[in-house]
């Protein structure tokens, strides 16, 4: 129980320490300032110098266990604070050395024991440490941090595209994408901060060298001119103290700079430093055998010491033997596992050994039965997917400069804003069975569009008024079927000057994808999506959802929303739609009836959609004769259900007359709008939707008050 209480107390203690960590950092900064101004006693200086060495050792050891740089993202700030702390210690020890000729036991120990009381040796050791720190470790770490920062910034767009690709394909959710984006930003900030923090270490080494020189000159001056010491005695006393001070400061500085180098160079670490080193040197036995042979040869050369080389040769050779033996045992184990696998009847027991004469022919091993779970996975149909030929892959792959995934993300946002449709993630996969330059767009497994792209080319479309021809590959624009040409990039400016509409290959595919979504958006609205929409509205208007679900099911709501989407009516204003359904759902549960009432509730939105830039709605009207014929041919009504009994020849005449009227409006650059009686609007729409595309059939009740209507003719 005591052990359990102790184990439970450690996290609690750490949490308590963390809660007061801000006060600790503030006190440390105050202490740094005090050390630069107020003289400290020698016992406190010894304690702070020991703390400085301990900080350097612990920081270096922590870097051995870090797998990625972001695990120690505080390191640049730690480097700055430790450098400032070390410099303030230099100021304090310099004051004690020059004032009293004594800076504590730790500095005396480094000046006498570490360098043997010889200040010349101490100065040389100090200079060597400074040179190692400045020219080797700090300079190398600075260069690595600079290059890493530059490469990280250059790679950020590609990483962002990769995250968007995983998000669009459904591999990660919004939270995962947000976390990965934050990691990328933190990584760039970290390496940039490390590039700047390395200058602190370099400046610290230079400052230590200057401070040591000043201390020696100042100590000699004070000893000779103020204390009456001879030159040799002053040089020995003050130089030893100064060298001890320099060594006490430079050793933790060297440890911190080494830790910085370890952090920035561990870019591809998969585990801790120790296991990585062992795995790297013990992965292959042959290099160890070669090294053992070379060491043994050096030990046998006359004039060279035999013992060290022969001893190392034996150690390396035994290590190589151990590594090779372990590899052989693993190979034998793998063969035994393979031998335990049951063979087909009549199959040879060993590779290369033929079956006995007269034995039945060897049968291929039977495949393992597929589990029901695996079969169920094969039945999954993606809501939307795109199959592409291998020549189009560079337009998709962010690593090759493709931006199609970003465009798909933009299309999804655009559909949400324009139509209120939440487009599911679009799966993109390559298909070697289609043309290299071809792509296929599928909705729920069925082909919804097909096109062809020429990478590194532009599509030039003659939208009218261009008489001069261009040199290019004739084709058709896949979204609208317009005649077009694939032209080379050097003809782009010329084509635009001639009046052609020129777009790049990714834009062609993106436009086609947008049109496919608009035409098939109703199929993408599942009941699960309707459930999400009702849950969303419930957060702000719970009373509406409560009344709505009391009279209608999710399936009926789904069908009404699908009808609106089929006629390109945005469903973003869900509160208005649901209120209308809640009102009229008590009267009838007919989807057609409810759709018409929802359209009337959205009259302001519909009017805005079909009116021109001047705010006027220009429309053709259906003659009263046609409306009366349609009403006379309808059995029932929209509330209970209806059926149309009309002569097919009459229907064809009406469709032909409406088609001619809409073509005349399109020629005049007017939106094709047909204005009809509210009782026949849905019926007329159902009659013509298979023959005439992109036409707005609206009723008088769907025109908001105050909007001017201009008729261009009557469909007779």
C-alpha positions as MATLAB code, in Angstrom:
seq = 'XXXXXXXXXXXXXXXXXXXXXXXXXXXXXXXXXXXXXXXXXXXXXXXXXXXXXXXXXXXXXXXXXXXXXXXXXXXXXXXXXXXXXXXXXXXXXXXXXXXXXXXXXXXXXXXXXXXXXXXXXXXXXXXXXXXXXXXXXXXXXXXXXXXXXXXXXXXXXXXXXXXXXXXXXXXXXXXXXXXXXXXXXXXXXXXXXXXXXXXXXXXXXXXXXXXXXXXXXXXXXXXXXXXXXXXXXXXXXXXXXXXXXXXXXXXXXXXXXXXXXXXXXXXXXXXXXXXXXXXXXXXXXXXXXXXXXXXXXXXXXXXXXXXXXXXXXXXXXXXXXXXXXXXXXXXXXXXXXXXXXXXXXXXXXXXXXXXXXXXXXXXXXXXXXXXXXXXXXXXXXXXXXXXXXXXXXXXXXXXXXXXXXXXXXXXXXXXXXXXXXXXXXXXXXXXXXXXXXXXXXXXXXXXXXXXXXXXXXXXXXXXXXXXXXXXXXXXXXXXXXXXXXXXXXXXXXXXXXXXXXXXXXXXXXXXXXXXXXXXXXXXXXXXXXXXXXXXXXXXXXXXXXXXXXXXXXXXXXXXXXXXXXXXXXXXXXXXXXXXXXXXXXXXXXXXXXXXXXXXXXXXXXXXXXXXXXXXXXXXXXXXXXXXXXXXXXXXXXXXXXXXXXXXXXXXXXXXXXXXXXXXXXXXXXXXXXXXXXXXXXXXXXXXXXXXXXXXXXXXXXXXXXXXXXXXXXXXX';
ca = [
       0.000    0.000    0.000;
       2.911    2.292    0.755;
       4.290    1.699   -2.750;
       0.891    2.398   -4.287;
       0.564    5.597   -2.300;
       4.066    6.620   -3.352;
       3.332    5.889   -7.030;
       0.109    7.835   -6.828;
       1.895   10.712   -5.158;
       4.427   11.227   -7.956;
       1.939   12.499  -10.585;
       0.295   14.610   -7.920;
       3.627   16.121   -6.949;
       4.495   16.825  -10.568;
       1.118   18.461  -11.116;
       1.644   20.588   -8.025;
       5.091   21.634   -9.262;
       3.636   22.489  -12.683;
       0.982   24.657  -11.078;
       3.736   26.827   -9.540;
       6.104   26.644  -12.521;
       5.301   30.176  -13.685;
       6.377   31.515  -10.290;
       9.583   29.499  -10.486;
      10.488   30.898  -13.910;
       9.752   34.431  -12.710;
      11.968   33.931   -9.634;
      14.749   32.572  -11.861;
      14.668   35.684  -14.047;
      14.726   37.894  -10.925;
      17.694   35.878   -9.628;
      19.531   36.400  -12.918;
      19.094   40.154  -12.606;
      20.163   40.095   -8.937;
      23.323   38.140   -9.776;
      24.370   40.838  -12.212;
      23.926   43.616   -9.626;
      24.236   42.256   -6.085;
      27.338   40.356   -4.810;
      26.459   36.797   -3.734;
      28.196   34.676   -1.070;
      30.563   31.969   -2.276;
      28.404   29.110   -0.953;
      25.468   30.320   -3.047;
      27.735   30.713   -6.084;
      28.848   27.089   -5.642;
      25.229   25.974   -5.513;
      24.256   27.941   -8.627;
      27.290   26.715  -10.585;
      26.393   23.139   -9.651;
      22.816   23.815  -10.768;
      24.141   25.106  -14.107;
      26.159   21.937  -14.682;
      23.194   19.788  -13.632;
      20.897   21.616  -16.075;
      23.323   20.977  -18.926;
      23.682   17.270  -18.078;
      19.929   16.690  -17.673;
      19.092   18.558  -20.884;
      21.636   16.530  -22.863;
      20.327   13.246  -21.445;
      16.710   14.221  -22.164;
      17.557   14.747  -25.843;
      18.669   11.101  -26.053;
      15.080   10.006  -25.350;
      13.322   12.457  -27.659;
      11.958   10.869  -30.852;
      11.059   14.091  -32.654;
      12.015   17.710  -32.225;
       8.511   18.874  -31.275;
       8.633   16.695  -28.154;
      11.086   19.284  -26.787;
       9.631   22.377  -28.444;
      10.592   24.510  -25.413;
      14.297   23.983  -26.167;
      14.983   27.364  -27.910;
      13.559   29.252  -24.932;
      15.435   26.967  -22.528;
      18.625   27.678  -24.461;
      18.123   31.434  -24.104;
      17.366   31.258  -20.360;
      20.312   28.947  -19.644;
      22.657   31.197  -21.639;
      21.494   34.271  -19.728;
      21.825   32.365  -16.434;
      25.368   31.298  -17.337;
      26.412   34.843  -18.279;
      25.005   36.229  -15.025;
      27.071   33.617  -13.182;
      30.130   34.829  -15.087;
      29.424   38.372  -13.904;
      29.047   37.219  -10.280;
      32.196   35.064  -10.288;
      34.198   37.829  -12.003;
      33.162   40.236   -9.252;
      34.290   37.763   -6.525;
      37.586   36.949   -8.269;
      38.566   40.595   -8.733;
      37.302   41.828   -5.339;
      38.326   39.043   -3.001;
      40.547   36.708   -5.005;
      38.169   33.852   -4.169;
      35.060   32.636   -6.021;
      34.115   29.528   -4.076;
      35.234   25.962   -3.721;
      33.901   24.750   -7.082;
      35.947   27.220   -9.109;
      39.033   26.525   -6.954;
      38.568   22.800   -7.541;
      38.364   23.263  -11.317;
      41.406   25.560  -11.218;
      43.564   23.217   -9.142;
      42.291   19.647   -9.451;
      40.956   19.545  -13.041;
      44.010   21.215  -14.635;
      46.510   20.105  -11.978;
      47.171   23.617  -10.691;
      48.834   24.625  -13.973;
      47.169   27.718  -15.381;
      48.893   27.299  -18.768;
      47.278   23.858  -19.150;
      44.003   25.356  -17.960;
      44.118   28.132  -20.537;
      44.827   25.615  -23.294;
      41.963   23.371  -22.154;
      39.649   26.370  -22.011;
      40.617   27.470  -25.526;
      40.120   23.937  -26.836;
      36.642   23.765  -25.321;
      35.749   27.150  -26.838;
      37.041   26.099  -30.259;
      35.120   22.806  -30.126;
      31.938   24.580  -29.135;
      32.178   27.439  -31.652;
      33.666   25.813  -34.743;
      32.316   22.277  -34.480;
      29.155   21.770  -32.469;
      27.514   25.203  -32.557;
      28.387   25.927  -36.187;
      27.163   22.505  -37.310;
      23.951   22.681  -35.301;
      23.336   26.207  -36.575;
      23.698   25.054  -40.177;
      21.447   22.029  -39.653;
      18.780   24.200  -37.985;
      18.967   26.746  -40.813;
      18.592   24.110  -43.528;
      15.845   22.315  -41.600;
      13.936   25.586  -41.197;
      14.246   26.332  -44.910;
      13.214   22.840  -45.992;
      10.339   22.796  -43.520;
       8.978   26.064  -44.903;
       9.394   24.838  -48.494;
       7.582   21.596  -47.668;
       4.646   23.268  -45.908;
       2.426   23.644  -49.028;
       2.905   19.982  -49.933;
       2.160   18.862  -46.393;
      -0.952   21.053  -46.302;
      -2.139   19.497  -49.573;
      -1.483   16.025  -48.190;
      -3.604   16.846  -45.136;
      -6.399   18.194  -47.371;
      -6.173   15.034  -49.486;
      -6.510   12.784  -46.445;
      -9.385   14.939  -45.194;
     -11.211   14.865  -48.539;
     -10.725   11.111  -48.851;
     -12.050   10.530  -45.334;
      -8.834    9.099  -43.874;
      -8.853   11.742  -41.125;
     -11.501   13.976  -39.598;
     -11.520   17.740  -39.106;
      -9.944   17.436  -35.660;
      -7.108   15.273  -36.992;
      -6.488   17.669  -39.879;
      -6.428   20.612  -37.481;
      -3.923   18.833  -35.228;
      -1.646   17.951  -38.161;
      -1.744   21.531  -39.453;
      -0.782   22.764  -36.003;
       2.111   20.272  -35.885;
       3.387   21.514  -39.251;
       3.217   25.133  -38.091;
       4.899   24.278  -34.790;
       7.645   22.382  -36.627;
       8.383   25.369  -38.864;
       8.352   27.714  -35.855;
      10.625   25.370  -33.893;
      13.342   25.111  -36.531;
      13.176   28.849  -37.154;
      13.566   29.466  -33.418;
      16.438   26.959  -33.249;
      18.174   28.785  -36.089;
      18.033   31.985  -34.057;
      18.750   30.345  -30.690;
      22.009   28.877  -32.007;
      23.306   32.446  -32.214;
      22.952   32.661  -28.421;
      25.298   29.722  -27.898;
      27.813   31.123  -30.354;
      27.671   34.528  -28.680;
      27.998   32.871  -25.262;
      31.251   31.198  -26.314;
      32.648   34.472  -27.639;
      31.536   36.292  -24.482;
      33.189   33.619  -22.313;
      36.460   34.041  -24.194;
      36.362   37.834  -23.814;
      35.380   37.641  -20.127;
      38.248   35.231  -19.425;
      40.751   37.548  -21.117;
      39.418   40.527  -19.163;
      39.579   38.541  -15.912;
      43.222   37.599  -16.463;
      44.242   41.172  -17.332;
      42.170   42.613  -14.468;
      43.464   40.035  -11.995;
      47.096   40.716  -12.930;
      46.521   44.464  -12.564;
      44.804   44.150   -9.171;
      47.319   41.641   -7.835;
      50.404   43.609   -8.888;
      49.323   47.231   -8.449;
      46.742   47.014   -5.648;
      47.784   44.036   -3.532;
      51.544   44.197   -3.968;
      51.899   40.666   -5.366;
      54.719   39.747   -7.691;
      53.944   39.090  -11.337;
      54.375   35.305  -11.155;
      52.235   34.977   -8.027;
      49.493   37.206   -9.416;
      49.500   35.328  -12.727;
      49.316   31.933  -11.001;
      46.575   32.931   -8.547;
      44.236   34.919  -10.780;
      44.833   32.831  -13.898;
      43.906   29.625  -12.067;
      40.733   31.217  -10.703;
      39.847   32.651  -14.116;
      40.516   29.365  -15.894;
      38.467   27.503  -13.284;
      35.649   29.983  -13.794;
      35.888   29.581  -17.549;
      35.836   25.788  -17.367;
      32.884   25.765  -14.956;
      30.962   27.953  -17.440;
      32.094   26.339  -20.692;
      31.386   22.720  -19.730;
      27.599   23.267  -19.267;
      27.650   25.517  -22.343;
      29.246   22.659  -24.289;
      26.590   20.283  -22.956;
      23.760   22.634  -24.021;
      25.212   23.125  -27.505;
      25.629   19.361  -27.841;
      21.994   18.914  -26.806;
      21.019   21.451  -29.453;
      22.945   19.466  -32.073;
      21.267   16.217  -30.994;
      17.809   17.800  -31.228;
      18.201   19.259  -34.728;
      20.001   16.218  -36.201;
      17.479   13.605  -35.040;
      15.177   14.196  -38.033;
      14.359   10.587  -38.949;
      14.501    8.952  -35.514;
      12.129    6.027  -34.972;
      12.967    5.396  -31.327;
      15.306    6.600  -28.589;
      18.951    7.360  -29.336;
      20.407    4.298  -27.581;
      18.317    1.653  -29.402;
      18.839    3.510  -32.693;
      22.630    3.352  -32.276;
      22.624   -0.344  -31.322;
      20.305   -1.265  -34.215;
      22.420    0.694  -36.679;
      25.706   -1.003  -35.723;
      24.394   -4.520  -35.155;
      22.148   -4.908  -38.174;
      24.763   -6.518  -40.459;
      27.571   -8.874  -39.239;
      29.863   -8.485  -42.260;
      31.081   -4.912  -41.488;
      31.927   -6.096  -37.956;
      34.019   -8.978  -39.317;
      35.884   -6.624  -41.654;
      36.530   -4.145  -38.823;
      37.821   -6.968  -36.575;
      40.220   -8.062  -39.309;
      41.543   -4.523  -39.784;
      42.071   -4.061  -36.015;
      43.912   -7.380  -35.792;
      46.159   -6.371  -38.695;
      47.002   -3.080  -36.967;
      47.841   -4.959  -33.763;
      50.327   -7.154  -35.631;
      52.228   -4.247  -37.211;
      55.602   -3.758  -35.454;
      55.833   -0.520  -33.492;
      52.112   -0.255  -32.757;
      50.705   -1.344  -29.373;
      49.400   -4.863  -29.721;
      47.113   -5.111  -26.701;
      44.496   -2.441  -27.486;
      44.070   -3.417  -31.139;
      43.930   -7.174  -30.490;
      41.492   -6.707  -27.606;
      39.201   -4.519  -29.704;
      39.491   -6.975  -32.622;
      38.309   -9.836  -30.401;
      35.428   -7.752  -29.011;
      34.235   -6.619  -32.450;
      34.646  -10.125  -33.868;
      32.574  -11.655  -31.049;
      29.901   -8.998  -31.629;
      29.800   -9.838  -35.340;
      29.574  -13.557  -34.558;
      26.691  -12.917  -32.162;
      24.838  -10.786  -34.718;
      25.333  -13.349  -37.498;
      24.249  -16.226  -35.236;
      21.077  -14.404  -34.278;
      20.275  -13.718  -37.931;
      20.767  -17.422  -38.794;
      18.493  -18.483  -35.945;
      15.788  -16.125  -37.190;
      16.100  -17.570  -40.700;
      15.850  -21.145  -39.362;
      12.786  -20.209  -37.330;
      11.161  -18.735  -40.426;
      11.848  -21.931  -42.411;
      10.396  -24.074  -39.631;
       7.275  -21.956  -39.600;
       7.002  -22.364  -43.377;
       7.531  -26.140  -43.039;
       4.645  -26.384  -40.588;
       2.272  -25.003  -43.227;
       0.133  -27.932  -44.548;
       0.846  -28.893  -48.141;
      -1.620  -29.945  -50.770;
      -1.974  -33.705  -51.397;
       0.850  -34.990  -53.564;
       2.894  -31.831  -53.252;
       6.651  -32.283  -52.636;
       7.725  -31.951  -48.999;
      10.788  -29.867  -49.871;
      11.476  -27.323  -52.559;
      13.106  -28.877  -55.600;
      12.221  -32.502  -54.646;
       9.822  -34.107  -57.173;
       6.835  -36.088  -56.043;
       7.044  -39.890  -55.913;
       6.230  -41.768  -59.137;
       2.585  -42.590  -59.392;
       1.607  -39.993  -56.844;
      -1.305  -37.781  -57.778;
      -0.459  -34.461  -59.342;
       0.135  -31.654  -56.915;
      -2.835  -29.432  -56.467;
      -2.570  -25.744  -55.828;
      -3.098  -24.938  -52.160;
      -6.656  -23.964  -51.495;
      -7.233  -20.335  -50.683;
      -8.431  -19.579  -47.222;
     -12.180  -19.078  -47.097;
     -13.204  -15.457  -47.130;
     -14.922  -14.453  -43.922;
     -18.369  -12.828  -44.055;
     -16.830   -9.600  -42.757;
     -14.480   -9.430  -45.744;
     -17.359  -10.031  -48.148;
     -19.384   -7.267  -46.540;
     -16.581   -4.795  -47.184;
     -16.855   -5.539  -50.908;
     -20.501   -4.429  -50.903;
     -19.661   -0.880  -49.879;
     -20.385    1.691  -52.597;
     -18.765    5.102  -52.398;
     -21.181    8.058  -52.643;
     -18.827    9.755  -55.111;
     -15.601    8.638  -56.689;
     -13.363    9.578  -59.577;
     -11.363    7.085  -61.618;
      -8.389    8.567  -63.449;
      -5.868    7.360  -66.005;
      -2.206    7.296  -65.074;
      -1.400   10.385  -67.186;
      -3.731   12.490  -65.000;
      -2.102   11.460  -61.716;
       0.304   14.480  -61.725;
      -2.744   16.782  -61.700;
      -4.001   15.077  -58.528;
      -0.849   14.203  -56.575;
       0.315   17.135  -54.395;
       3.838   15.694  -54.379;
       3.963   16.280  -58.161;
       2.527   19.778  -57.990;
      -1.128   18.839  -58.519;
      -3.754   21.048  -56.880;
      -6.879   19.067  -57.740;
      -7.428   18.030  -54.131;
      -7.505   21.679  -53.080;
      -9.996   22.377  -55.859;
     -12.217   19.531  -54.632;
     -12.165   21.028  -51.145;
     -13.196   24.374  -52.637;
     -16.006   22.700  -54.606;
     -17.373   21.080  -51.448;
     -17.421   24.453  -49.694;
     -19.028   26.072  -52.741;
     -21.793   23.445  -52.859;
     -22.475   23.967  -49.163;
     -22.758   27.740  -49.622;
     -24.738   27.733  -52.880;
     -27.041   24.728  -52.481;
     -26.779   23.713  -48.837;
     -25.498   20.291  -49.921;
     -22.896   18.527  -47.805;
     -20.894   16.672  -50.453;
     -19.393   13.466  -49.007;
     -15.647   12.786  -49.364;
     -14.757   12.010  -52.978;
     -12.578    8.942  -53.457;
      -9.966    9.257  -56.182;
      -8.327    6.134  -57.555;
      -6.336    5.274  -60.655;
      -7.702    2.843  -63.228;
      -5.365    1.242  -65.758;
      -8.319   -0.090  -67.755;
      -9.268    3.335  -69.095;
      -7.290    5.647  -71.363;
      -4.279    7.289  -69.716;
      -5.808   10.745  -70.263;
      -9.388    9.791  -69.362;
     -11.350   10.141  -66.150;
     -14.726    8.825  -64.998;
     -16.947   10.405  -62.363;
     -19.248    8.020  -60.509;
     -22.179    8.613  -58.167;
     -22.995    5.590  -56.009;
     -21.051    3.351  -58.356;
     -22.843    4.453  -61.539;
     -21.071    6.517  -64.171;
     -22.263   10.126  -64.044;
     -19.697   11.767  -66.287;
     -16.655   11.050  -68.404;
     -14.008   13.304  -69.868;
     -10.515   13.482  -71.252;
      -7.675   15.783  -70.193;
      -4.367   16.571  -71.811;
      -1.904   17.526  -69.072;
       0.274   20.565  -69.807;
      -2.346   21.780  -72.303;
      -5.137   24.350  -72.173;
      -8.732   23.982  -73.307;
      -9.830   26.780  -75.654;
     -13.595   27.203  -76.186;
     -15.211   29.356  -78.820;
     -18.171   30.867  -76.990;
     -19.208   32.816  -80.055;
     -17.907   35.673  -82.163;
     -14.500   34.151  -82.943;
     -13.946   33.610  -86.640;
     -10.230   32.792  -86.729;
      -9.190   29.182  -86.145;
      -6.532   27.837  -83.813;
      -4.206   24.870  -84.133;
      -5.087   22.251  -81.565;
      -6.652   18.884  -80.811;
     -10.434   18.999  -81.378;
     -12.530   17.837  -78.425;
     -15.677   18.631  -76.468;
     -15.857   20.369  -73.141;
     -17.048   17.518  -70.849;
     -19.349   19.485  -68.542;
     -21.568   21.198  -71.161;
     -20.572   19.465  -74.404;
     -19.265   22.616  -76.096;
     -16.824   22.216  -79.032;
     -13.292   23.061  -77.941;
      -9.596   22.619  -78.707;
      -6.664   21.429  -76.620;
      -3.871   23.898  -77.319;
      -0.239   24.109  -76.251;
       0.734   26.596  -73.504;
       2.530   28.917  -75.935;
      -0.793   29.555  -77.751;
      -2.673   30.576  -74.619;
      -2.111   34.334  -74.921;
      -2.946   34.278  -78.603;
      -6.196   32.351  -77.978;
      -7.300   34.773  -75.281;
      -6.527   37.739  -77.528;
      -8.662   36.166  -80.268;
     -11.632   35.848  -77.894;
     -11.426   32.188  -76.891;
     -12.221   31.159  -73.333;
      -9.093   29.364  -72.134;
      -8.901   27.166  -69.004;
      -6.325   24.711  -67.723;
      -6.857   20.962  -67.412;
      -7.593   20.850  -63.646;
     -10.244   23.570  -64.082;
     -11.947   21.473  -66.757;
     -12.234   18.506  -64.423;
     -13.274   20.712  -61.492;
     -16.057   22.324  -63.573;
     -17.262   18.922  -64.728;
     -17.263   17.655  -61.135;
     -19.286   20.682  -60.000;
     -21.926   20.067  -62.660;
     -22.128   16.373  -61.785;
     -22.701   17.297  -58.145;
     -25.400   19.821  -59.095;
     -27.229   17.309  -61.289;
     -26.930   14.433  -58.820;
     -27.012   16.335  -55.546;
     -30.404   14.864  -54.650;
     -28.948   11.332  -54.662;
     -26.169   12.392  -52.298;
     -28.690   13.519  -49.657;
     -29.198   10.372  -47.585;
     -31.414    9.937  -44.570;
     -28.351    9.935  -42.380;
     -27.463   13.379  -43.738;
     -31.054   14.534  -43.115;
     -30.697   13.334  -39.526;
     -27.556   15.464  -39.176;
     -29.381   18.467  -40.639;
     -32.293   18.122  -38.253;
     -29.908   17.749  -35.328;
     -28.132   20.922  -36.422;
     -31.386   22.909  -36.649;
     -32.519   21.455  -33.328;
     -29.693   23.266  -31.557;
     -31.127   26.671  -32.507;
     -34.816   25.910  -33.176;
     -35.837   22.865  -31.122;
     -39.555   23.697  -31.274;
     -39.566   23.501  -35.087;
     -37.924   20.077  -35.138;
     -40.203   18.755  -32.407;
     -43.338   19.762  -34.331;
     -41.878   18.593  -37.655;
     -40.965   15.081  -36.503;
     -44.346   14.718  -34.838;
     -46.070   14.704  -38.242;
     -43.445   13.586  -40.790;
     -40.779   10.886  -40.952;
     -37.153   11.372  -41.941;
     -37.851    9.669  -45.265;
     -40.602   12.134  -46.168;
     -38.426   15.098  -45.189;
     -35.602   13.623  -47.274;
     -37.804   13.332  -50.371;
     -38.969   16.949  -50.077;
     -35.391   18.185  -49.794;
     -34.373   15.998  -52.738;
     -37.166   17.494  -54.862;
     -35.927   20.994  -54.054;
     -32.331   20.099  -54.918;
     -33.404   18.523  -58.234;
     -34.820   21.885  -59.289;
     -31.686   23.728  -58.117;
     -33.410   25.323  -55.122;
     -30.910   25.866  -52.273;
     -31.847   24.213  -48.982;
     -29.615   26.317  -46.726;
     -32.635   28.028  -45.126;
     -33.651   24.837  -43.335;
     -35.631   26.622  -40.642;
     -38.012   28.123  -43.230;
     -38.351   24.782  -45.028;
     -38.986   22.841  -41.829;
     -41.541   25.387  -40.604;
     -43.497   25.036  -43.851;
     -43.358   21.234  -43.608;
     -44.466   21.362  -39.984;
     -47.437   23.576  -40.925;
     -48.676   21.538  -43.897;
     -47.553   18.119  -42.706;
     -50.666   18.013  -40.520;
     -52.840   18.363  -43.638;
     -51.143   15.866  -45.903;
     -48.053   13.672  -46.017;
     -47.905   13.777  -49.827;
     -44.344   14.612  -50.819;
     -45.473   16.506  -53.943;
     -47.871   18.657  -51.944;
     -45.280   19.397  -49.280;
     -42.652   20.238  -51.915;
     -44.898   22.874  -53.466;
     -45.642   24.427  -50.078;
     -41.911   24.496  -49.240;
     -41.210   26.245  -52.557;
     -43.812   28.875  -51.775;
     -42.160   29.434  -48.388;
     -38.880   30.009  -50.250;
     -40.443   32.512  -52.648;
     -37.971   35.259  -51.778;
     -35.026   32.951  -52.527;
     -36.571   31.672  -55.773;
     -37.346   35.199  -56.962;
     -33.804   36.285  -56.247;
     -32.460   33.290  -58.171;
     -34.379   33.975  -61.402;
     -34.447   37.774  -61.535;
     -32.033   39.693  -63.721;
     -29.408   42.260  -62.740;
     -32.064   44.988  -62.872;
     -34.275   43.136  -60.383;
     -36.898   42.270  -63.009;
     -38.075   38.691  -63.635;
     -38.326   37.999  -67.338;
     -40.414   34.906  -68.097;
     -42.572   33.182  -70.641;
     -46.066   32.124  -69.559;
     -48.064   29.037  -70.331;
     -51.312   29.751  -72.155;
     -54.599   29.229  -70.263;
     -55.621   26.620  -72.852;
     -52.684   24.385  -71.926;
     -53.290   24.895  -68.231;
     -56.953   23.969  -68.584;
     -56.077   20.848  -70.578;
     -53.596   19.763  -67.918;
     -56.089   20.370  -65.098;
     -58.762   18.450  -66.967;
     -56.391   15.516  -67.499;
     -55.387   15.180  -63.839;
     -57.126   12.559  -61.731;
     -56.933   13.421  -58.026;
     -54.851   16.227  -56.581;
     -51.467   16.864  -55.019;
     -52.820   16.374  -51.488;
     -53.952   12.763  -51.982;
     -51.959   11.878  -55.071;
     -52.515   12.448  -58.761;
     -52.293   10.804  -62.173;
     -52.175   12.526  -65.558;
     -54.392   11.254  -68.386;
     -53.401   13.340  -71.396;
     -52.957   12.462  -75.065;
     -49.212   11.863  -75.682;
     -49.425   13.865  -78.909;
     -50.729   16.844  -76.970;
     -47.906   16.450  -74.468;
     -45.316   16.412  -77.280;
     -46.849   19.538  -78.806;
     -46.643   21.337  -75.482;
     -43.035   20.235  -74.882;
     -42.070   21.417  -78.380;
     -43.719   24.801  -77.855;
     -42.028   25.284  -74.465;
     -38.657   24.226  -75.899;
     -38.897   26.804  -78.702;
     -39.866   29.540  -76.250;
     -36.920   28.724  -73.961;
     -34.471   28.655  -76.878;
     -35.618   32.128  -77.908;
     -34.972   33.363  -74.366;
     -31.502   31.820  -74.295;
     -30.659   33.440  -77.644;
     -31.643   36.794  -76.127;
     -29.341   36.043  -73.167;
     -32.292   35.721  -70.776;
     -32.687   33.040  -68.082;
     -35.129   30.324  -69.256;
     -38.058   30.886  -66.903;
     -41.569   29.505  -67.456;
     -44.351   31.032  -65.315;
     -47.412   28.799  -64.740;
     -50.456   28.392  -62.510;
     -49.666   26.970  -59.022;
     -51.949   23.962  -59.552;
     -50.064   22.743  -62.635;
     -46.479   23.787  -61.836;
     -45.294   20.403  -60.598;
     -47.076   18.532  -63.376;
     -45.546   20.727  -66.105;
     -42.135   20.287  -64.534;
     -42.499   16.497  -64.487;
     -43.605   16.459  -68.131;
     -40.692   18.465  -69.509;
     -37.782   17.517  -67.167;
     -36.742   14.573  -69.360;
     -36.682   16.666  -72.550;
     -35.650   20.189  -71.550;
     -32.725   20.800  -69.230;
     -31.827   23.837  -67.115;
     -35.256   25.445  -67.129;
     -36.939   27.144  -64.167;
     -40.645   26.330  -63.911;
     -42.138   28.631  -61.264;
     -45.666   29.450  -60.179;
     -47.212   32.801  -59.437;
     -47.203   31.981  -55.712;
     -43.408   31.638  -55.802;
     -42.849   35.249  -56.857;
     -42.350   37.483  -53.867;
     -44.391   40.662  -53.613;
     -42.888   43.819  -55.025;
     -40.869   42.106  -57.768;
     -41.656   43.277  -61.289;
     -42.480   40.587  -63.868;
     -41.867   41.070  -67.574;
     -43.354   38.506  -69.966;
     -41.692   37.832  -73.311;
     -44.489   35.754  -74.778;
     -47.017   33.034  -74.178;
     -46.527   29.367  -74.979;
     -49.554   28.626  -77.206;
];
